[in-house]
């Protein structure tokens, strides 16, 4: 019972995050590599497609 409740909660959170992020426009992105390693890939998104410090919502992934 507890496991199914946890799974249901997790699925609901994933679904709500996907719906909330839908429609965001990319403001910028960056990638850093060192030799043959990918250090990071980053992407900043906002609903309007522009960014001002302190304004929310924003997605950074």
PyMOL Python script that loads the backbone (N, CA, C, O; Angstrom):
from pymol import cmd

cmd.read_pdbstr("""\
ATOM      1  N   UNK A   1       0.826  -1.199   0.000  1.00  0.00           N
ATOM      2  CA  UNK A   1       0.000   0.000   0.000  1.00  0.00           C
ATOM      3  C   UNK A   1       0.863   1.254   0.000  1.00  0.00           C
ATOM      4  O   UNK A   1       0.635   2.172  -0.787  1.00  0.00           O
ATOM      5  N   UNK A   2       1.862   1.289   0.890  1.00  0.00           N
ATOM      6  CA  UNK A   2       2.724   2.463   0.977  1.00  0.00           C
ATOM      7  C   UNK A   2       3.508   2.661  -0.322  1.00  0.00           C
ATOM      8  O   UNK A   2       3.702   3.790  -0.773  1.00  0.00           O
ATOM      9  N   UNK A   3       3.954   1.556  -0.914  1.00  0.00           N
ATOM     10  CA  UNK A   3       4.717   1.648  -2.152  1.00  0.00           C
ATOM     11  C   UNK A   3       3.857   2.197  -3.290  1.00  0.00           C
ATOM     12  O   UNK A   3       4.334   3.006  -4.086  1.00  0.00           O
ATOM     13  N   UNK A   4       2.609   1.774  -3.375  1.00  0.00           N
ATOM     14  CA  UNK A   4       1.741   2.274  -4.438  1.00  0.00           C
ATOM     15  C   UNK A   4       1.402   3.743  -4.224  1.00  0.00           C
ATOM     16  O   UNK A   4       1.248   4.490  -5.190  1.00  0.00           O
ATOM     17  N   UNK A   5       1.283   4.167  -2.956  1.00  0.00           N
ATOM     18  CA  UNK A   5       1.039   5.581  -2.664  1.00  0.00           C
ATOM     19  C   UNK A   5       2.244   6.411  -3.077  1.00  0.00           C
ATOM     20  O   UNK A   5       2.093   7.472  -3.682  1.00  0.00           O
ATOM     21  N   UNK A   6       3.441   5.929  -2.753  1.00  0.00           N
ATOM     22  CA  UNK A   6       4.660   6.642  -3.155  1.00  0.00           C
ATOM     23  C   UNK A   6       4.770   6.733  -4.671  1.00  0.00           C
ATOM     24  O   UNK A   6       5.141   7.778  -5.205  1.00  0.00           O
ATOM     25  N   UNK A   7       4.452   5.651  -5.364  1.00  0.00           N
ATOM     26  CA  UNK A   7       4.502   5.639  -6.819  1.00  0.00           C
ATOM     27  C   UNK A   7       3.484   6.611  -7.412  1.00  0.00           C
ATOM     28  O   UNK A   7       3.782   7.316  -8.375  1.00  0.00           O
ATOM     29  N   UNK A   8       2.301   6.644  -6.842  1.00  0.00           N
ATOM     30  CA  UNK A   8       1.263   7.571  -7.320  1.00  0.00           C
ATOM     31  C   UNK A   8       1.683   9.014  -7.113  1.00  0.00           C
ATOM     32  O   UNK A   8       1.484   9.851  -7.994  1.00  0.00           O
ATOM     33  N   UNK A   9       2.266   9.315  -5.951  1.00  0.00           N
ATOM     34  CA  UNK A   9       2.729  10.673  -5.669  1.00  0.00           C
ATOM     35  C   UNK A   9       3.848  11.072  -6.626  1.00  0.00           C
ATOM     36  O   UNK A   9       3.866  12.190  -7.139  1.00  0.00           O
ATOM     37  N   UNK A  10       4.776  10.156  -6.860  1.00  0.00           N
ATOM     38  CA  UNK A  10       5.877  10.421  -7.772  1.00  0.00           C
ATOM     39  C   UNK A  10       5.367  10.688  -9.187  1.00  0.00           C
ATOM     40  O   UNK A  10       5.828  11.618  -9.849  1.00  0.00           O
ATOM     41  N   UNK A  11       4.421   9.881  -9.647  1.00  0.00           N
ATOM     42  CA  UNK A  11       3.854  10.065 -10.991  1.00  0.00           C
ATOM     43  C   UNK A  11       3.127  11.403 -11.089  1.00  0.00           C
ATOM     44  O   UNK A  11       3.226  12.081 -12.112  1.00  0.00           O
ATOM     45  N   UNK A  12       2.409  11.788 -10.057  1.00  0.00           N
ATOM     46  CA  UNK A  12       1.698  13.061 -10.065  1.00  0.00           C
ATOM     47  C   UNK A  12       2.674  14.228 -10.123  1.00  0.00           C
ATOM     48  O   UNK A  12       2.435  15.206 -10.832  1.00  0.00           O
ATOM     49  N   UNK A  13       3.771  14.131  -9.382  1.00  0.00           N
ATOM     50  CA  UNK A  13       4.778  15.197  -9.408  1.00  0.00           C
ATOM     51  C   UNK A  13       5.444  15.303 -10.773  1.00  0.00           C
ATOM     52  O   UNK A  13       5.665  16.404 -11.277  1.00  0.00           O
ATOM     53  N   UNK A  14       5.762  14.169 -11.368  1.00  0.00           N
ATOM     54  CA  UNK A  14       6.358  14.190 -12.706  1.00  0.00           C
ATOM     55  C   UNK A  14       5.412  14.804 -13.721  1.00  0.00           C
ATOM     56  O   UNK A  14       5.826  15.615 -14.550  1.00  0.00           O
ATOM     57  N   UNK A  15       4.151  14.424 -13.662  1.00  0.00           N
ATOM     58  CA  UNK A  15       3.171  14.947 -14.599  1.00  0.00           C
ATOM     59  C   UNK A  15       2.993  16.445 -14.422  1.00  0.00           C
ATOM     60  O   UNK A  15       2.958  17.182 -15.408  1.00  0.00           O
ATOM     61  N   UNK A  16       2.880  16.907 -13.183  1.00  0.00           N
ATOM     62  CA  UNK A  16       2.672  18.333 -12.948  1.00  0.00           C
ATOM     63  C   UNK A  16       3.896  19.139 -13.366  1.00  0.00           C
ATOM     64  O   UNK A  16       3.752  20.251 -13.874  1.00  0.00           O
ATOM     65  N   UNK A  17       5.093  18.605 -13.163  1.00  0.00           N
ATOM     66  CA  UNK A  17       6.302  19.313 -13.582  1.00  0.00           C
ATOM     67  C   UNK A  17       6.349  19.425 -15.098  1.00  0.00           C
ATOM     68  O   UNK A  17       6.762  20.457 -15.627  1.00  0.00           O
ATOM     69  N   UNK A  18       5.937  18.388 -15.798  1.00  0.00           N
ATOM     70  CA  UNK A  18       5.931  18.415 -17.261  1.00  0.00           C
ATOM     71  C   UNK A  18       4.916  19.395 -17.799  1.00  0.00           C
ATOM     72  O   UNK A  18       5.190  20.090 -18.777  1.00  0.00           O
ATOM     73  N   UNK A  19       3.760  19.466 -17.188  1.00  0.00           N
ATOM     74  CA  UNK A  19       2.726  20.404 -17.628  1.00  0.00           C
ATOM     75  C   UNK A  19       3.168  21.831 -17.356  1.00  0.00           C
ATOM     76  O   UNK A  19       2.973  22.714 -18.191  1.00  0.00           O
ATOM     77  N   UNK A  20       3.766  22.063 -16.187  1.00  0.00           N
ATOM     78  CA  UNK A  20       4.192  23.409 -15.809  1.00  0.00           C
ATOM     79  C   UNK A  20       5.288  23.917 -16.734  1.00  0.00           C
ATOM     80  O   UNK A  20       5.308  25.095 -17.091  1.00  0.00           O
ATOM     81  N   UNK A  21       6.206  23.026 -17.125  1.00  0.00           N
ATOM     82  CA  UNK A  21       7.334  23.422 -17.963  1.00  0.00           C
ATOM     83  C   UNK A  21       6.942  23.577 -19.426  1.00  0.00           C
ATOM     84  O   UNK A  21       7.688  24.173 -20.203  1.00  0.00           O
ATOM     85  N   UNK A  22       5.802  23.060 -19.807  1.00  0.00           N
ATOM     86  CA  UNK A  22       5.363  23.139 -21.197  1.00  0.00           C
ATOM     87  C   UNK A  22       5.189  24.599 -21.609  1.00  0.00           C
ATOM     88  O   UNK A  22       4.591  25.384 -20.873  1.00  0.00           O
ATOM     89  N   UNK A  23       5.699  24.960 -22.763  1.00  0.00           N
ATOM     90  CA  UNK A  23       5.541  26.315 -23.255  1.00  0.00           C
ATOM     91  C   UNK A  23       6.680  27.241 -22.889  1.00  0.00           C
ATOM     92  O   UNK A  23       6.652  28.409 -23.276  1.00  0.00           O
ATOM     93  N   UNK A  24       7.679  26.774 -22.163  1.00  0.00           N
ATOM     94  CA  UNK A  24       8.816  27.625 -21.833  1.00  0.00           C
ATOM     95  C   UNK A  24       9.712  27.771 -23.062  1.00  0.00           C
ATOM     96  O   UNK A  24       9.842  26.846 -23.863  1.00  0.00           O
ATOM     97  N   UNK A  25      10.322  28.942 -23.196  1.00  0.00           N
ATOM     98  CA  UNK A  25      11.207  29.210 -24.333  1.00  0.00           C
ATOM     99  C   UNK A  25      12.650  29.296 -23.834  1.00  0.00           C
ATOM    100  O   UNK A  25      12.912  29.804 -22.744  1.00  0.00           O
ATOM    101  N   UNK A  26      13.555  28.806 -24.624  1.00  0.00           N
ATOM    102  CA  UNK A  26      14.964  28.800 -24.247  1.00  0.00           C
ATOM    103  C   UNK A  26      15.537  30.209 -24.294  1.00  0.00           C
ATOM    104  O   UNK A  26      15.407  30.917 -25.293  1.00  0.00           O
ATOM    105  N   UNK A  27      16.175  30.603 -23.191  1.00  0.00           N
ATOM    106  CA  UNK A  27      16.858  31.893 -23.108  1.00  0.00           C
ATOM    107  C   UNK A  27      18.317  31.720 -23.497  1.00  0.00           C
ATOM    108  O   UNK A  27      18.874  32.533 -24.236  1.00  0.00           O
ATOM    109  N   UNK A  28      18.930  30.658 -22.994  1.00  0.00           N
ATOM    110  CA  UNK A  28      20.329  30.398 -23.309  1.00  0.00           C
ATOM    111  C   UNK A  28      20.694  28.982 -22.942  1.00  0.00           C
ATOM    112  O   UNK A  28      19.977  28.305 -22.206  1.00  0.00           O
ATOM    113  N   UNK A  29      21.819  28.546 -23.467  1.00  0.00           N
ATOM    114  CA  UNK A  29      22.303  27.210 -23.147  1.00  0.00           C
ATOM    115  C   UNK A  29      23.819  27.188 -23.227  1.00  0.00           C
ATOM    116  O   UNK A  29      24.430  27.998 -23.924  1.00  0.00           O
ATOM    117  N   UNK A  30      24.423  26.240 -22.499  1.00  0.00           N
ATOM    118  CA  UNK A  30      25.875  26.118 -22.478  1.00  0.00           C
ATOM    119  C   UNK A  30      26.251  24.661 -22.286  1.00  0.00           C
ATOM    120  O   UNK A  30      25.502  23.873 -21.709  1.00  0.00           O
ATOM    121  N   UNK A  31      27.427  24.327 -22.783  1.00  0.00           N
ATOM    122  CA  UNK A  31      27.954  22.977 -22.623  1.00  0.00           C
ATOM    123  C   UNK A  31      29.441  23.101 -22.350  1.00  0.00           C
ATOM    124  O   UNK A  31      30.142  23.867 -23.011  1.00  0.00           O
ATOM    125  N   UNK A  32      29.921  22.340 -21.368  1.00  0.00           N
ATOM    126  CA  UNK A  32      31.348  22.338 -21.072  1.00  0.00           C
ATOM    127  C   UNK A  32      31.872  20.924 -21.197  1.00  0.00           C
ATOM    128  O   UNK A  32      31.309  19.978 -20.647  1.00  0.00           O
ATOM    129  N   UNK A  33      32.959  20.804 -21.930  1.00  0.00           N
ATOM    130  CA  UNK A  33      33.631  19.520 -22.106  1.00  0.00           C
ATOM    131  C   UNK A  33      35.089  19.679 -21.707  1.00  0.00           C
ATOM    132  O   UNK A  33      35.688  20.736 -21.907  1.00  0.00           O
ATOM    133  N   UNK A  34      35.646  18.630 -21.148  1.00  0.00           N
ATOM    134  CA  UNK A  34      37.070  18.588 -20.839  1.00  0.00           C
ATOM    135  C   UNK A  34      37.617  17.283 -21.386  1.00  0.00           C
ATOM    136  O   UNK A  34      37.225  16.201 -20.949  1.00  0.00           O
ATOM    137  N   UNK A  35      38.524  17.393 -22.344  1.00  0.00           N
ATOM    138  CA  UNK A  35      39.043  16.252 -23.070  1.00  0.00           C
ATOM    139  C   UNK A  35      37.877  15.463 -23.653  1.00  0.00           C
ATOM    140  O   UNK A  35      37.205  15.961 -24.556  1.00  0.00           O
ATOM    141  N   UNK A  36      37.615  14.265 -23.178  1.00  0.00           N
ATOM    142  CA  UNK A  36      36.503  13.485 -23.721  1.00  0.00           C
ATOM    143  C   UNK A  36      35.335  13.377 -22.741  1.00  0.00           C
ATOM    144  O   UNK A  36      34.410  12.600 -22.977  1.00  0.00           O
ATOM    145  N   UNK A  37      35.360  14.150 -21.637  1.00  0.00           N
ATOM    146  CA  UNK A  37      34.272  14.123 -20.652  1.00  0.00           C
ATOM    147  C   UNK A  37      33.319  15.293 -20.886  1.00  0.00           C
ATOM    148  O   UNK A  37      33.742  16.419 -21.146  1.00  0.00           O
ATOM    149  N   UNK A  38      32.041  15.003 -20.788  1.00  0.00           N
ATOM    150  CA  UNK A  38      31.050  16.076 -20.741  1.00  0.00           C
ATOM    151  C   UNK A  38      30.918  16.495 -19.290  1.00  0.00           C
ATOM    152  O   UNK A  38      30.479  15.706 -18.454  1.00  0.00           O
ATOM    153  N   UNK A  39      31.292  17.730 -18.981  1.00  0.00           N
ATOM    154  CA  UNK A  39      31.221  18.221 -17.601  1.00  0.00           C
ATOM    155  C   UNK A  39      29.791  18.627 -17.282  1.00  0.00           C
ATOM    156  O   UNK A  39      29.245  18.224 -16.255  1.00  0.00           O
ATOM    157  N   UNK A  40      29.180  19.423 -18.156  1.00  0.00           N
ATOM    158  CA  UNK A  40      27.777  19.763 -17.954  1.00  0.00           C
ATOM    159  C   UNK A  40      27.133  20.233 -19.244  1.00  0.00           C
ATOM    160  O   UNK A  40      27.809  20.689 -20.166  1.00  0.00           O
ATOM    161  N   UNK A  41      25.827  20.115 -19.291  1.00  0.00           N
ATOM    162  CA  UNK A  41      24.954  20.706 -20.297  1.00  0.00           C
ATOM    163  C   UNK A  41      23.916  21.493 -19.522  1.00  0.00           C
ATOM    164  O   UNK A  41      23.248  20.929 -18.656  1.00  0.00           O
ATOM    165  N   UNK A  42      23.761  22.767 -19.801  1.00  0.00           N
ATOM    166  CA  UNK A  42      22.801  23.592 -19.078  1.00  0.00           C
ATOM    167  C   UNK A  42      21.908  24.325 -20.059  1.00  0.00           C
ATOM    168  O   UNK A  42      22.329  24.693 -21.156  1.00  0.00           O
ATOM    169  N   UNK A  43      20.671  24.529 -19.645  1.00  0.00           N
ATOM    170  CA  UNK A  43      19.710  25.237 -20.476  1.00  0.00           C
ATOM    171  C   UNK A  43      18.803  26.046 -19.556  1.00  0.00           C
ATOM    172  O   UNK A  43      18.261  25.508 -18.591  1.00  0.00           O
ATOM    173  N   UNK A  44      18.637  27.328 -19.846  1.00  0.00           N
ATOM    174  CA  UNK A  44      17.763  28.196 -19.063  1.00  0.00           C
ATOM    175  C   UNK A  44      16.536  28.524 -19.891  1.00  0.00           C
ATOM    176  O   UNK A  44      16.645  28.969 -21.034  1.00  0.00           O
ATOM    177  N   UNK A  45      15.354  28.299 -19.298  1.00  0.00           N
ATOM    178  CA  UNK A  45      14.088  28.554 -19.998  1.00  0.00           C
ATOM    179  C   UNK A  45      13.177  29.406 -19.124  1.00  0.00           C
ATOM    180  O   UNK A  45      13.155  29.265 -17.902  1.00  0.00           O
ATOM    181  N   UNK A  46      12.426  30.293 -19.772  1.00  0.00           N
ATOM    182  CA  UNK A  46      11.400  31.095 -19.101  1.00  0.00           C
ATOM    183  C   UNK A  46      10.150  31.108 -19.969  1.00  0.00           C
ATOM    184  O   UNK A  46      10.222  30.802 -21.159  1.00  0.00           O
ATOM    185  N   UNK A  47       9.008  31.458 -19.392  1.00  0.00           N
ATOM    186  CA  UNK A  47       7.783  31.502 -20.193  1.00  0.00           C
ATOM    187  C   UNK A  47       7.851  32.533 -21.330  1.00  0.00           C
ATOM    188  O   UNK A  47       7.323  32.294 -22.417  1.00  0.00           O
ATOM    189  N   UNK A  48       8.504  33.681 -21.078  1.00  0.00           N
ATOM    190  CA  UNK A  48       8.535  34.751 -22.075  1.00  0.00           C
ATOM    191  C   UNK A  48       9.690  34.633 -23.066  1.00  0.00           C
ATOM    192  O   UNK A  48       9.639  35.207 -24.154  1.00  0.00           O
ATOM    193  N   UNK A  49      10.732  33.888 -22.690  1.00  0.00           N
ATOM    194  CA  UNK A  49      11.904  33.795 -23.548  1.00  0.00           C
ATOM    195  C   UNK A  49      12.958  34.839 -23.227  1.00  0.00           C
ATOM    196  O   UNK A  49      13.984  34.914 -23.902  1.00  0.00           O
ATOM    197  N   UNK A  50      12.714  35.649 -22.198  1.00  0.00           N
ATOM    198  CA  UNK A  50      13.725  36.606 -21.729  1.00  0.00           C
ATOM    199  C   UNK A  50      13.896  36.423 -20.223  1.00  0.00           C
ATOM    200  O   UNK A  50      13.009  35.888 -19.556  1.00  0.00           O
ATOM    201  N   UNK A  51      15.036  36.867 -19.685  1.00  0.00           N
ATOM    202  CA  UNK A  51      15.344  36.630 -18.275  1.00  0.00           C
ATOM    203  C   UNK A  51      15.746  37.923 -17.600  1.00  0.00           C
ATOM    204  O   UNK A  51      16.548  38.690 -18.132  1.00  0.00           O
ATOM    205  N   UNK A  52      15.186  38.162 -16.426  1.00  0.00           N
ATOM    206  CA  UNK A  52      15.613  39.243 -15.543  1.00  0.00           C
ATOM    207  C   UNK A  52      15.825  38.623 -14.178  1.00  0.00           C
ATOM    208  O   UNK A  52      15.007  37.823 -13.723  1.00  0.00           O
ATOM    209  N   UNK A  53      16.915  38.984 -13.522  1.00  0.00           N
ATOM    210  CA  UNK A  53      17.253  38.403 -12.230  1.00  0.00           C
ATOM    211  C   UNK A  53      16.106  38.578 -11.239  1.00  0.00           C
ATOM    212  O   UNK A  53      15.558  39.670 -11.086  1.00  0.00           O
ATOM    213  N   UNK A  54      15.760  37.492 -10.578  1.00  0.00           N
ATOM    214  CA  UNK A  54      14.727  37.530  -9.540  1.00  0.00           C
ATOM    215  C   UNK A  54      13.330  37.217 -10.037  1.00  0.00           C
ATOM    216  O   UNK A  54      12.447  36.906  -9.238  1.00  0.00           O
ATOM    217  N   UNK A  55      13.114  37.294 -11.340  1.00  0.00           N
ATOM    218  CA  UNK A  55      11.782  36.958 -11.868  1.00  0.00           C
ATOM    219  C   UNK A  55      11.630  35.444 -11.940  1.00  0.00           C
ATOM    220  O   UNK A  55      12.553  34.728 -12.329  1.00  0.00           O
ATOM    221  N   UNK A  56      10.475  34.983 -11.566  1.00  0.00           N
ATOM    222  CA  UNK A  56      10.185  33.555 -11.648  1.00  0.00           C
ATOM    223  C   UNK A  56       8.907  33.380 -12.429  1.00  0.00           C
ATOM    224  O   UNK A  56       8.138  34.339 -12.500  1.00  0.00           O
ATOM    225  N   UNK A  57       8.626  32.291 -12.993  1.00  0.00           N
ATOM    226  CA  UNK A  57       9.329  31.017 -12.952  1.00  0.00           C
ATOM    227  C   UNK A  57      10.425  30.934 -13.998  1.00  0.00           C
ATOM    228  O   UNK A  57      10.391  31.628 -15.014  1.00  0.00           O
ATOM    229  N   UNK A  58      11.379  30.089 -13.738  1.00  0.00           N
ATOM    230  CA  UNK A  58      12.457  29.793 -14.693  1.00  0.00           C
ATOM    231  C   UNK A  58      12.865  28.335 -14.508  1.00  0.00           C
ATOM    232  O   UNK A  58      12.809  27.804 -13.399  1.00  0.00           O
ATOM    233  N   UNK A  59      13.269  27.702 -15.582  1.00  0.00           N
ATOM    234  CA  UNK A  59      13.759  26.319 -15.547  1.00  0.00           C
ATOM    235  C   UNK A  59      15.233  26.332 -15.901  1.00  0.00           C
ATOM    236  O   UNK A  59      15.636  26.911 -16.910  1.00  0.00           O
ATOM    237  N   UNK A  60      16.023  25.700 -15.076  1.00  0.00           N
ATOM    238  CA  UNK A  60      17.433  25.510 -15.378  1.00  0.00           C
ATOM    239  C   UNK A  60      17.702  24.018 -15.346  1.00  0.00           C
ATOM    240  O   UNK A  60      17.591  23.381 -14.298  1.00  0.00           O
ATOM    241  N   UNK A  61      18.055  23.466 -16.489  1.00  0.00           N
ATOM    242  CA  UNK A  61      18.376  22.038 -16.549  1.00  0.00           C
ATOM    243  C   UNK A  61      19.469  21.793 -17.518  1.00  0.00           C
ATOM    244  O   UNK A  61      19.881  20.649 -17.708  1.00  0.00           O
TER     245      UNK A  61
END
""", "prot")
cmd.dss("prot")
cmd.show_as("cartoon", "prot")
cmd.util.cbc("prot")
cmd.orient("prot")
